[in-house]
Each structure stands twice: as C-alpha cells, then as structure tokens.
C-alpha cells in the first residue's frame, strides 16, 4: 500500500537527508556551551502558547522510521510536529538513553552480537516477567555498538529499510539536537520526556529523576517556561520531578482498572478509575499541569472495537485546570477503532482522518501520534480561526 504521492515522497526523502545531517553534526559534537548561546530558538512562551490541538510526535515519527532514533525525531520535526517525544531509561553506568523500554531485544540488533549473548536474561519489571537484554546491564559504550531496528516489522515493513541506520541516542544528544534545530529554525523545539519504570530503576540505585533534572538544568530546560513536558505513568515520579525542576508535568494514565506501579508498591488502593474522577484530578492538579490518558478513557471501545459514548473526563480535567494529551493515534487499521478500518489488511491505512476528527471533537488539547503529518492536517480544521470541517 502506498503512503502518499510524490509530495509525500519528496518530504520524506528530504527528511532522510536532514536526519543524516543531524547525526553527523552530533558526531562532531555540540556541547552545553554552544547550546547556551543565542539559540534555543527564541521566544519564551509556555505550554499554553502551543497550537491547540497540539500534535506530539510519538517516539518521533515512528510510523515512518524506527522509534527513538535521531532519524525518527528529525523526521517528526520536519513533518511539522509541535512536540517530539522521548522515553528515557538508564545504562549500567548511569547515562540516560532513549528507548521505549529497558528491554532492547525488539528495538536493536543486540541478538546479533555474540559477545552479548550471555546477557540475555529474565527479569521482573513492574511485576511482569520479561526476557531479553536490558539497558541497565550495558555501559553506554557497549550500547553504542548496537543499531536500532523497527519494533513492529509485521505492520511497518517499510520501516525495516532503515534498520541499522541509527544507534541508540542518549538524552543529552537529543537535547543538543533540539538546541541546534531550534537555532536553525528560529524557534524552540519542544520535547515530551517520559521516565520509564522509575520505581524499578530507583530500586537498582539508578534513579531517573535526579539524572534527568541535572541534564535539564545543564541545557536550560528546567524552568516553568521551558519548551518541554515531563511525563510518567507513576505519579510519584512526577511529584519528585516537581521538587527538582519547574518544567510542565503530565501524569500518564493507563486502563481504568489498572493501578500505577508506585501505587502497587505503596499499597495505595486507588486505580486509574479513581484518578480520573474529579477528586483524583484535583489531587493530580496539585503537582502536575496535565494528564496523558489512553484514548479509551475518553472514548471507550466496545467489544467489537467500536467507539462508544464519551466520558466526562475532558470537561472534568479542564475544570481542574489540567490539559489533556491522550495517546496514541495511528494510521494503520490494526490500531484504529473498528468503524474507521478500511479493508482487512491490518497494516493498511484506514480512515485516520475520520478518527482524528472524532478525537479532536472531544476538546482534547493535544494528541500523541505516530504520523505527525496526518495529525497536523487533521488538526488544522480545529485550530483557532480555521473552523471545523462539516
């Protein structure tokens, strides 16, 4: 299935070259001193000045490139994403790197490296047994010998073309990249940074929050008006960050019947269903500026995968002064609500614009998406002065 005509191919081709240039510039090095110059893109507006609905490049442009690579981040920015997301996990020697999970068997070529075969193991992460290779068992130098690859090749076979093209970036490399891009574009590059499994890593002596705060201070992204969101599925991680930096913060919320892992550890009986009630939202508003709920908390799906009636979450959150950045919108049939799927091929694109329209009609403030260009085109109709398409 084609993903667009000649215009799309031109844009994507240019983005590949730009991403390659970004990687080369990183190799040359651009330290904090350079980043602290006139550049951070100019302007000092806070998150309330972002376009609404805000389009967030989920793990970069993961619909087109292997996720959490400089190529994926660069393409998301080139396609126009308002914000680009990173997830951070630590290495054995305490560096923060960008991976969706600390298990890297599915997103790197580590299995092809015989020298690391003995490091394959099974660990319990947030109560779940996981087998593979883990970032906390590798030094940064060892991780840098690996290459990134597509996580879901059965759905995104075209992305496998870029397997091996990029390595695993450190978060500091991403901060340098964002500063350079900000200077080049004349505007700040916004990031959306998630602490992954923070209680688990703290138990290993690899606390994420302090390491993250140190880097944010070094690169001038620690203030209230910083072009960056901090996010976590563990509210205690956001509370800890609120004491370290002033950058805007978002509590991520999974399925209604689940409990955040830090709640499990603390024997806190509240579930996500409790947190999305007005009292729970009031509690979150005491240390965060927003929530990042799964879209199912706003538009539940029935047993057939079709969208049901909206919940009151958007209005209730806004009443507490919280913004909403739900996740995740994707173009492929396998991820879309049943009424927006087209044909039977799970990897084929469905009616993504129809789904986006329904999502935006709920009044959300932004959305995570794997295809920022689709999200932006859909968002245009809902941005001030544009009006809504009939």
Secondary structure by P-SEA (a helix, b strand, c coil): cccccaaaaaaaaaaaaaaaaaaaaaaacccccccccccccccccccccccccccccccccccccccccaaaaaaaaaacccbbbbbbbbcccccccccccccccccccccccccccccccccccccccccccccccccaaaaaacccccccccccccccccccccccccaaaaaaaaaaaaaaacbbbbbbbbbcaaaaaaaaccccaaaaaaaaaaaccccccccbbbbcccaaaaaaaaaccccbbbbbbcccccccaaaaaacccccccccccaaaaaaaacccccccccccccbbbccccccccccaaaaaaaaaccccccccccccccccccccccccccccccaaaaaaaaaaaacccbbbbccaaaaaaaaccccccccccc
